[in-house]
């Protein structure tokens, strides 16, 4: 709810002057687990990439990354990466369109200056990176993730129960699942 409230204020162009910024940042800090992930709230047992993305988004909106133990948070995100190139909700989970969006969006929010040197990918590019994704993911990892996302796009012609032809198209959230409209956003936004 904190993420949604801050986003609503940002959309309304609120300058956050009446916001208890130290309180919000303490809330984020106390929600981080030892493995780097974030809980739904400090006393919750629910945690996964969605909450980690929300914590990153809150810090980005407030332009203050001090409450996040960034090395452990980045390690958690890396641990959610599957062999296919997508990201699961938690470590060792199957790749999922929504989780992949959350992972990539969280990584994209990290300011370049805040990225620990131990997490910079070894890029052979002669130019300076322009985004945190260029530093945090190798070119191979970026291609692999893009490939996984593109392979979630499906088009299938079927026969309807009325005897006519029906076309199912869009993105699926997981490998070998039927397309669903919501994954057009999650996978499409992750590709962008």
Backbone bond lengths (Angstrom), bond angles and torsions (degrees), N, CA, C in turn:
res aa  C-N    CA-C-N  psi(-1)  N-CA   C-N-CA  omega(-1)  CA-C   N-CA-C  phi
1 X - - - 1.448 - - 1.530 111.87 -
2 X 1.330 117.19 -32.24 1.468 120.42 179.52 1.518 109.86 -62.13
3 X 1.331 116.25 -44.36 1.460 121.40 178.75 1.527 110.20 -59.20
4 X 1.321 117.40 -48.25 1.466 121.40 -178.45 1.527 111.04 -64.25
5 X 1.325 116.76 -39.03 1.468 120.16 179.50 1.532 110.64 -65.62
6 X 1.323 116.93 -45.12 1.468 119.98 179.16 1.518 111.36 -65.26
7 X 1.313 116.33 -39.12 1.462 119.97 178.38 1.526 110.42 -63.42
8 X 1.329 116.69 -41.66 1.469 120.62 177.73 1.523 110.56 -61.19
9 X 1.330 116.67 -44.20 1.466 119.94 178.06 1.528 111.08 -63.51
10 X 1.323 116.66 -40.53 1.465 120.28 179.50 1.529 111.40 -64.40
11 X 1.328 116.45 -40.34 1.471 120.38 178.10 1.522 110.13 -61.68
12 X 1.336 115.98 -36.46 1.469 121.17 179.00 1.526 111.85 -81.76
13 X 1.326 116.99 4.15 1.460 124.48 179.76 1.524 112.99 61.55
14 X 1.321 115.39 34.94 1.465 120.93 175.51 1.531 108.38 -71.01
15 X 1.324 118.74 134.82 1.472 120.39 -178.48 1.531 113.70 -80.90
16 X 1.325 118.61 4.20 1.474 124.19 179.42 1.530 112.42 63.61
17 X 1.326 118.23 22.20 1.468 120.30 -177.78 1.526 112.64 -71.50
18 X 1.322 118.33 -27.20 1.466 121.55 179.98 1.522 112.36 -96.23
19 X 1.306 115.92 4.85 1.452 122.20 -177.35 1.528 110.31 -81.30
20 X 1.319 116.90 139.81 1.466 121.06 173.66 1.524 106.99 -80.96
21 X 1.325 115.59 76.39 1.462 121.19 -175.77 1.530 111.81 -58.40
22 X 1.343 119.79 -46.06 1.469 118.38 177.81 1.533 112.50 -59.56
23 X 1.335 116.93 -36.75 1.464 120.76 178.53 1.521 112.26 -66.45
24 X 1.332 116.41 -41.91 1.465 120.75 178.87 1.527 109.84 -65.41
25 X 1.318 116.86 -43.23 1.466 120.40 -179.64 1.527 111.12 -66.33
26 X 1.322 117.67 -35.47 1.470 120.63 176.30 1.528 109.69 -66.65
27 X 1.321 116.79 -38.51 1.465 122.31 176.80 1.540 110.09 -58.88
28 X 1.329 116.11 -45.09 1.469 120.37 178.09 1.527 109.06 -63.19
29 X 1.330 117.21 -49.20 1.465 121.26 -177.97 1.520 111.20 -57.32
30 X 1.327 116.94 -44.25 1.467 120.14 -176.60 1.525 113.25 -76.81
31 X 1.318 117.08 -8.48 1.468 120.62 177.87 1.525 112.46 -91.52
32 X 1.336 117.68 -10.09 1.459 119.63 -178.98 1.529 110.41 -79.73
33 X 1.315 115.01 134.34 1.465 121.89 178.45 1.527 110.24 -89.92
34 X 1.325 115.66 168.52 1.466 120.37 -179.77 1.526 112.86 -61.09
35 X 1.359 117.14 -30.95 1.470 119.48 -178.98 1.528 112.81 -80.39
36 X 1.336 117.41 1.00 1.458 122.05 178.18 1.511 114.24 98.47
37 X 1.328 117.95 -17.37 1.464 121.30 179.18 1.531 109.32 -74.11
38 X 1.328 115.31 175.45 1.461 121.04 179.73 1.515 110.68 -123.92
39 X 1.331 114.44 142.68 1.462 121.67 175.29 1.530 109.22 -82.30
40 X 1.321 114.59 162.82 1.456 121.14 174.23 1.529 109.71 -59.34
41 X 1.319 116.75 -41.91 1.472 124.70 172.58 1.522 106.37 -152.80
42 X 1.321 119.06 165.81 1.467 120.15 -171.00 1.526 116.89 -52.78
43 X 1.316 118.92 -31.51 1.470 119.60 -178.81 1.528 113.33 -100.89
44 X 1.319 117.17 6.52 1.460 121.59 -178.07 1.524 111.00 -80.63
45 X 1.315 115.30 151.38 1.466 121.26 172.87 1.526 110.67 -97.21
46 X 1.343 116.73 -6.75 1.462 121.04 -179.42 1.526 109.86 -84.42
47 X 1.322 116.50 127.72 1.463 121.73 179.44 1.523 108.79 -153.42
48 X 1.301 116.62 147.83 1.459 123.06 172.48 1.519 108.85 -178.51
49 X 1.317 117.12 -169.16 1.460 121.27 -176.29 1.520 113.22 -63.28
50 X 1.322 118.35 -28.39 1.470 119.70 179.18 1.516 110.90 -60.69
51 X 1.331 116.51 -46.17 1.453 120.14 -179.00 1.527 111.26 -70.42
52 X 1.324 116.44 -32.52 1.461 119.97 177.27 1.525 109.49 -65.07
53 X 1.330 116.54 -44.10 1.467 119.85 175.80 1.532 110.63 -58.68
54 X 1.318 117.56 -45.24 1.469 120.60 -179.34 1.529 111.27 -60.11
55 X 1.329 117.45 -42.19 1.464 120.76 178.35 1.531 110.32 -62.45
56 X 1.333 117.24 -43.11 1.462 120.96 178.48 1.534 110.08 -63.48
57 X 1.330 116.98 -41.92 1.463 120.84 -179.42 1.531 111.01 -64.97
58 X 1.325 117.36 -39.87 1.465 120.93 177.94 1.531 109.54 -61.18
59 X 1.322 117.06 -47.19 1.471 120.45 179.97 1.522 111.49 -64.10
60 X 1.324 116.72 -36.62 1.464 120.05 178.03 1.526 110.42 -67.14
61 X 1.333 117.14 -43.10 1.464 120.44 179.05 1.522 111.63 -63.16
62 X 1.336 116.72 -38.01 1.464 120.71 -179.36 1.525 112.62 -88.48
63 X 1.330 116.55 -3.75 1.460 123.30 -179.56 1.528 111.35 52.99
64 X 1.325 114.84 46.70 1.466 120.60 179.41 1.527 108.25 -150.01
65 X 1.317 116.40 111.39 1.459 122.55 -176.67 1.520 112.35 -101.60
66 X 1.323 117.77 7.32 1.465 120.70 -176.54 1.526 114.89 -63.59
67 X 1.326 120.57 -30.00 1.476 117.19 -178.32 1.525 114.80 -75.92
68 X 1.325 117.50 -13.20 1.469 120.18 -176.21 1.523 109.79 -96.22
69 X 1.325 115.32 128.01 1.464 120.13 168.86 1.529 105.36 -78.77
70 X 1.325 114.48 89.19 1.460 121.34 -170.19 1.525 114.28 -60.33
71 X 1.331 120.04 -42.53 1.474 117.76 179.56 1.532 112.80 -58.43
72 X 1.331 117.52 -42.53 1.469 118.20 -179.64 1.531 111.41 -73.88
73 X 1.329 118.15 -32.70 1.468 120.56 177.23 1.531 110.59 -66.33
74 X 1.334 116.48 -43.22 1.469 119.92 178.08 1.520 111.17 -65.90
75 X 1.335 116.50 -37.15 1.474 119.94 177.10 1.525 110.55 -64.29
76 X 1.343 117.23 -38.10 1.460 119.84 177.35 1.531 110.32 -62.19
77 X 1.338 116.44 -46.29 1.463 119.71 179.92 1.530 109.75 -60.26
78 X 1.322 117.06 -44.89 1.474 120.15 178.13 1.522 111.50 -59.68
79 X 1.340 117.01 -36.60 1.468 119.99 -178.17 1.525 112.09 -68.87
80 X 1.321 117.32 -17.98 1.467 121.41 -179.97 1.529 112.59 -86.37
81 X 1.311 116.68 -6.71 1.469 121.34 -179.93 1.521 109.76 -71.37
82 X 1.325 116.40 130.93 1.467 120.65 -179.82 1.523 109.97 -93.62
83 X 1.308 115.95 169.20 1.459 121.54 178.74 1.524 111.57 -63.05
84 X 1.342 116.84 -21.34 1.464 121.04 -179.22 1.524 113.00 -79.29
85 X 1.337 115.82 -22.64 1.461 119.96 -177.51 1.510 113.33 112.54
86 X 1.332 117.37 -14.62 1.460 120.84 174.32 1.521 109.81 -85.58
87 X 1.311 115.93 -176.98 1.465 121.63 -178.87 1.526 109.76 -125.26
88 X 1.317 115.85 138.24 1.454 121.83 175.33 1.519 110.37 -92.62
89 X 1.331 116.20 169.96 1.476 120.31 179.73 1.519 111.40 -60.82
90 X 1.324 115.58 -38.03 1.461 122.07 -179.08 1.526 107.69 -136.14
91 X 1.303 115.54 175.18 1.454 121.30 177.17 1.529 110.58 -57.86
92 X 1.303 116.55 136.29 1.466 124.90 177.40 1.538 114.10 69.30
93 X 1.337 118.05 13.84 1.469 121.49 173.83 1.523 109.25 -88.58
94 X 1.341 116.11 158.57 1.460 119.14 177.31 1.526 110.10 -68.67
95 X 1.315 115.37 152.89 1.463 121.58 179.85 1.525 109.78 -62.48
96 X 1.327 115.65 143.54 1.453 122.76 -175.78 1.528 108.18 -142.49
97 X 1.312 117.35 138.95 1.462 121.26 -177.73 1.510 113.95 -58.27
98 X 1.320 117.65 -45.04 1.464 121.08 -179.72 1.519 111.73 -66.33
99 X 1.321 116.77 -41.54 1.465 120.78 179.15 1.520 111.28 -67.43
100 X 1.319 116.21 -36.61 1.460 119.83 178.41 1.520 109.87 -63.88
101 X 1.333 116.35 -42.75 1.473 119.21 175.23 1.527 110.34 -59.12
102 X 1.334 117.45 -47.92 1.465 120.85 -178.05 1.524 111.66 -60.23
103 X 1.329 116.87 -41.39 1.466 120.35 179.38 1.525 110.93 -64.41
104 X 1.330 116.98 -50.38 1.457 120.36 -177.38 1.530 111.50 -66.46
105 X 1.323 116.63 -39.96 1.467 119.59 179.24 1.523 110.96 -65.83
106 X 1.332 117.16 -40.75 1.462 120.34 177.69 1.527 110.34 -61.85
107 X 1.324 116.64 -46.76 1.462 120.40 179.68 1.530 111.30 -62.53
108 X 1.318 117.04 -38.63 1.467 121.10 -178.93 1.525 111.97 -67.06
109 X 1.326 117.48 -25.12 1.465 120.69 -178.69 1.528 113.41 -77.82
110 X 1.318 117.37 -21.25 1.464 120.21 -175.64 1.526 109.42 -67.15
111 X 1.335 117.50 124.99 1.466 118.57 177.74 1.528 110.96 -64.93
112 X 1.302 116.67 143.18 1.464 121.08 -178.60 1.525 112.13 -53.44
113 X 1.324 116.63 -40.94 1.470 119.84 -176.72 1.529 112.84 -69.07
114 X 1.330 117.61 -18.09 1.466 120.86 -177.21 1.522 113.44 -90.85
115 X 1.317 117.65 -9.19 1.468 121.19 -175.77 1.531 109.57 -74.12
116 X 1.334 116.16 120.86 1.472 118.78 176.88 1.526 110.63 -61.90
117 X 1.322 117.30 141.21 1.462 120.75 -177.04 1.524 112.27 -59.58
118 X 1.327 117.05 -27.23 1.468 119.96 179.21 1.529 112.53 -68.81
119 X 1.344 117.24 -13.50 1.464 120.50 -179.39 1.513 112.92 -105.03
120 X 1.304 117.99 0.13 1.461 119.96 178.80 1.517 108.71 -74.73
121 X 1.328 116.07 125.92 1.465 119.84 178.50 1.515 108.53 -70.27
122 X 1.296 115.23 154.79 1.468 119.00 179.15 1.521 108.52 -83.27
123 X 1.301 115.52 92.79 1.460 120.89 -179.38 1.523 109.74 -93.87
124 X 1.287 116.47 137.15 1.457 120.53 179.17 1.524 111.22 -92.75
125 X 1.323 117.21 10.03 1.454 120.95 -178.27 1.530 110.37 -70.55
126 X 1.331 117.25 134.14 1.459 119.86 179.78 1.534 112.59 -76.71
127 X 1.322 117.18 -12.21 1.462 120.42 -179.63 1.528 110.01 -99.79
128 X 1.314 114.90 157.48 1.464 120.22 178.90 1.524 109.38 -69.01
129 X 1.330 117.49 144.27 1.467 119.91 179.30 1.528 110.66 -64.17
130 X 1.311 115.04 143.90 1.462 119.85 179.21 1.519 112.31 -104.70
131 X 1.322 117.48 -8.77 1.459 120.35 178.56 1.520 109.59 -143.65
132 X 1.313 114.67 157.55 1.461 119.24 178.95 1.522 111.03 -64.99
133 X 1.338 117.75 -29.24 1.468 119.92 178.47 1.527 111.05 -62.13
134 X 1.323 116.81 -33.07 1.466 119.89 178.34 1.524 111.41 -67.46
135 X 1.331 117.08 -29.67 1.462 120.54 179.42 1.523 112.40 -86.33
136 X 1.329 116.83 -34.22 1.457 120.62 -172.17 1.522 114.31 -90.34
137 X 1.327 116.99 -18.91 1.464 120.98 178.48 1.525 109.07 -124.75
138 X 1.305 116.29 137.66 1.457 119.89 176.51 1.529 108.79 -71.57
139 X 1.325 117.70 161.72 1.468 119.24 175.61 1.533 111.54 -56.08
140 X 1.329 117.41 -39.42 1.467 120.11 177.78 1.527 110.56 -61.58
141 X 1.336 117.77 -44.94 1.468 120.67 -179.58 1.527 111.04 -63.57
142 X 1.316 117.39 -40.27 1.469 120.18 178.42 1.532 110.50 -63.19
143 X 1.338 116.95 -44.51 1.479 120.36 178.60 1.525 110.91 -64.32
144 X 1.320 116.83 -41.88 1.460 121.00 -179.33 1.527 110.91 -63.28
145 X 1.326 116.88 -42.25 1.466 120.55 178.98 1.523 110.38 -66.52
146 X 1.321 116.85 -43.71 1.465 120.33 177.86 1.521 110.23 -60.44
147 X 1.309 117.07 -43.39 1.465 121.32 178.73 1.529 110.58 -60.17
148 X 1.348 116.92 -45.71 1.463 120.03 -179.84 1.529 110.11 -61.38
149 X 1.326 116.34 -43.96 1.471 119.84 -179.87 1.528 110.76 -62.63
150 X 1.314 117.58 -45.35 1.469 120.69 -179.13 1.521 111.64 -64.44
151 X 1.319 117.31 -34.03 1.465 120.63 178.48 1.526 112.69 -72.21
152 X 1.317 117.14 -9.75 1.466 119.41 175.24 1.528 111.00 -80.73
153 X 1.331 116.58 -12.33 1.456 120.49 177.93 1.518 109.22 -76.56
154 X 1.337 116.15 130.93 1.456 120.03 -174.67 1.518 111.21 -134.03
155 X 1.306 113.79 152.64 1.460 122.36 174.42 1.514 105.98 -143.97
156 X 1.304 115.65 121.93 1.458 119.13 -177.08 1.524 109.65 -140.68
157 X 1.311 115.29 135.35 1.453 121.75 177.20 1.520 107.92 -100.93
158 X 1.336 115.97 126.82 1.462 120.80 -179.06 1.518 109.70 -131.98
159 X 1.312 114.19 166.88 1.458 119.59 174.90 1.528 108.08 -96.16
160 X 1.333 116.22 131.86 1.467 119.42 -179.44 1.524 110.00 -80.82
161 X 1.294 115.87 167.08 1.461 120.73 179.50 1.521 110.96 -66.29
162 X 1.349 116.75 -17.97 1.466 120.57 177.63 1.524 111.77 -89.21
163 X 1.333 117.53 -1.61 1.449 121.46 178.29 1.515 114.97 98.29
164 X 1.315 118.63 -12.95 1.466 121.06 178.59 1.524 111.73 -85.68
165 X 1.312 114.41 175.87 1.456 118.58 179.43 1.533 110.08 -90.23
166 X 1.315 114.99 142.74 1.457 122.68 177.90 1.520 107.48 -127.67
167 X 1.298 115.82 139.62 1.458 120.46 178.55 1.521 108.54 -112.36
168 X 1.309 116.09 125.36 1.457 121.47 173.62 1.508 107.22 -105.23
169 X 1.310 116.01 123.22 1.457 118.48 178.57 1.513 109.27 -145.77
170 X 1.294 115.24 159.51 1.453 121.80 -178.82 1.512 109.58 137.44
171 X 1.305 115.89 -154.40 1.462 121.84 179.68 1.513 109.77 -114.13
172 X 1.307 115.20 143.17 1.462 119.92 172.02 1.524 107.21 -98.30
173 X 1.304 115.57 157.12 1.461 119.90 -179.31 1.513 113.36 -84.49
174 X 1.334 115.68 -23.21 1.462 120.65 -178.42 1.516 108.59 -141.10
175 X 1.305 115.65 159.46 1.457 121.20 179.75 1.526 110.42 -58.31
176 X 1.330 116.57 135.35 1.470 124.63 177.77 1.525 114.80 63.78
177 X 1.320 117.18 29.12 1.468 121.33 174.83 1.523 108.61 -113.47
178 X 1.324 116.55 161.13 1.465 120.72 -179.57 1.531 109.66 -73.00
179 X 1.339 116.27 152.64 1.466 119.08 178.85 1.523 111.39 -66.31
180 X 1.313 115.25 152.15 1.457 122.02 179.23 1.521 106.60 -142.35
181 X 1.308 117.08 139.50 1.467 121.16 -175.62 1.527 112.88 -56.72
182 X 1.319 118.52 -36.56 1.465 119.22 -176.84 1.516 111.69 -64.23
183 X 1.325 117.55 -29.67 1.462 119.67 -178.82 1.521 112.00 -76.27
184 X 1.335 117.21 -14.45 1.462 118.73 171.52 1.523 108.99 -62.22
185 X 1.342 116.86 -36.84 1.454 119.65 174.81 1.518 111.25 -71.40
186 X 1.340 117.11 -57.29 1.467 121.12 -172.88 1.533 111.91 -57.63
187 X 1.316 116.60 -49.47 1.472 119.24 -178.86 1.539 110.46 -73.93
188 X 1.319 116.26 -42.23 1.470 119.84 179.64 1.521 111.71 -61.57
189 X 1.323 117.54 -43.64 1.465 120.74 179.17 1.525 111.01 -67.78
190 X 1.321 117.76 -35.36 1.465 120.75 177.53 1.530 110.86 -66.43
191 X 1.320 116.71 -34.21 1.470 120.93 177.91 1.535 109.85 -68.43
192 X 1.317 115.50 -39.95 1.467 119.80 -178.66 1.500 111.03 -65.35
